[in-house]
Amino acid sequence: MSRRLAGLAILAFHSLLLKAAVWPEQLWENKRTALRTLTVTDPAERALFEEYGLEAAEEATYGTWRGVGFRLKDPTSAYAVFQWKRPAAARPSTLEKYAVQTADRAFLLKGNFVLDFVGRIPTQQEVDILHIQLARLDQSALPPLPKFMPSNGLIAGSERYMIGPVGLEQFAPKVPPAAAAFSMEAEAYQARFQTPKGDASLALFYYPNPQIARDRLAEFQKIPGAAVKRTGPIVAVITQPPDADEAEKLLAKVNYQATITWNEKPPKPELGAAEFLLGVFVNIGLLALGAVLCGAAYAGFRIAWRRVRGRSEDEESMLTLDLGERR
């Protein structure tokens, strides 16, 4: 009987998780009126979602508006899906660090969730409290690679984040998977740029350390016509540059700068001769003052003790030891 109850409890728990995979039953003041699981039918799109670690995809209706949401395995994968699925006509929004919106739609990244509000623009306060309404929310740090991408001339909406060969084939097909070597924990970020001689696609490949990047540099240089540069653990690649000079100018803007955080307090500087002697005399003075104060305290105690006992100074006895040589 107990096993049966335990099994029913597990089934109920799993059904609760499925119901709250992305959209909760109550969101802000809105009651959910419909919910359906989204299925990906396109093979290429399904393969990319699998590479990004899609855990749940749902569409929920809340009265007059609906929400489309994706929950990914981590914020890095969610960031990649946000770049991939971002509406082309949307403008930047202040609702989140990564968010865009139109007149009646908001599309944003929240931890490991990508949320699309269709028919409603949520307020800033509503977005801020989503962290207590989204089940299994992961708000760990996002990858540092995008901050090394140049901003001048970047075509908005062209950015794509890649964590494996499926994304590489779709967004940067001129780069062989063997050269990228995602098996070495590589990640990549690509964007298109406007140059005086035409558009250029710049891809940054980030590796765990500079040694791996140095080894991969030779493989990237084998790509016909590619312009390549290494800076720290990053290899920058332009596969088909419209002009060699423009490619070099764009690559020159990619520079890796390591950030070091040092929490240990710096050691105090060594004292000079004058400061050392001054410290010695100060310590001697403090010791002498302490001795005088101790002697005065002891004398005061003796005087007070005699008065309490009603004795004079002449009546105070003292023990002496004659340690002189006796004959």
BELGI-V338566 format. One record per pair of residues at least 4 apart in sequence whose C-alpha atoms are under 6 Angstrom apart, sorted by sequence separation. I is the first residue (numbers start at 1). J is the second residue. If there is no record, write none. Layout:
i: {I | I}
j: {J | J}
This chain:
i: {17 | 20 | 26 | 50 | 62 | 75 | 81 | 82 | 101 | 109 | 167 | 168 | 169 | 182 | 195 | 230 | 271 | 306 | 26 | 49 | 61 | 101 | 109 | 162 | 194 | 230 | 306 | 40 | 60 | 72 | 93 | 101 | 108 | 193 | 207 | 229 | 241 | 25 | 60 | 93 | 100 | 108 | 193 | 229 | 59 | 92 | 93 | 99 | 107 | 192 | 228 | 59 | 91 | 99 | 107 | 192 | 228 | 58 | 90 | 91 | 98 | 106 | 191 | 227 | 58 | 90 | 98 | 106 | 191 | 227 | 57 | 90 | 105 | 165 | 190 | 226 | 57 | 105 | 190 | 226 | 56 | 105 | 189 | 226 | 56 | 104 | 105 | 106 | 189 | 55 | 104 | 105 | 188 | 55 | 188 | 54 | 164 | 187 | 38 | 53 | 187 | 38 | 53 | 186 | 213 | 37 | 186 | 36 | 210 | 36 | 210 | 35 | 163 | 209 | 231 | 232 | 35 | 52 | 162 | 231 | 34 | 112 | 162 | 207 | 34 | 111 | 161 | 206 | 33 | 111 | 161 | 206 | 32 | 33 | 95 | 160 | 205 | 32 | 160 | 205 | 31 | 159 | 204 | 30 | 159 | 204 | 158 | 203 | 78 | 158 | 203 | 78 | 202 | 75 | 202 | 75 | 155 | 201 | 74 | 155 | 154 | 72 | 153 | 179 | 71 | 153 | 179 | 200 | 71 | 70 | 70 | 198 | 69 | 197 | 69 | 68 | 67 | 67 | 67 | 66 | 65 | 76 | 83 | 80 | 48}
j: {21 | 24 | 30 | 54 | 66 | 79 | 85 | 86 | 105 | 113 | 171 | 172 | 173 | 186 | 199 | 234 | 275 | 310 | 31 | 54 | 66 | 106 | 114 | 167 | 199 | 235 | 311 | 46 | 66 | 78 | 99 | 107 | 114 | 199 | 213 | 235 | 247 | 32 | 67 | 100 | 107 | 115 | 200 | 236 | 67 | 100 | 101 | 107 | 115 | 200 | 236 | 68 | 100 | 108 | 116 | 201 | 237 | 68 | 100 | 101 | 108 | 116 | 201 | 237 | 69 | 101 | 109 | 117 | 202 | 238 | 69 | 102 | 117 | 177 | 202 | 238 | 70 | 118 | 203 | 239 | 70 | 119 | 203 | 240 | 71 | 119 | 120 | 121 | 204 | 71 | 120 | 121 | 204 | 72 | 205 | 72 | 182 | 205 | 57 | 72 | 206 | 58 | 73 | 206 | 233 | 58 | 207 | 58 | 232 | 59 | 233 | 59 | 187 | 233 | 255 | 256 | 60 | 77 | 187 | 256 | 60 | 138 | 188 | 233 | 61 | 138 | 188 | 233 | 61 | 139 | 189 | 234 | 61 | 62 | 124 | 189 | 234 | 62 | 190 | 235 | 62 | 190 | 235 | 62 | 191 | 236 | 191 | 236 | 112 | 192 | 237 | 113 | 237 | 111 | 238 | 112 | 192 | 238 | 112 | 193 | 193 | 112 | 193 | 219 | 112 | 194 | 220 | 241 | 113 | 113 | 114 | 242 | 114 | 242 | 115 | 116 | 116 | 117 | 118 | 118 | 119 | 142 | 160 | 161 | 166}
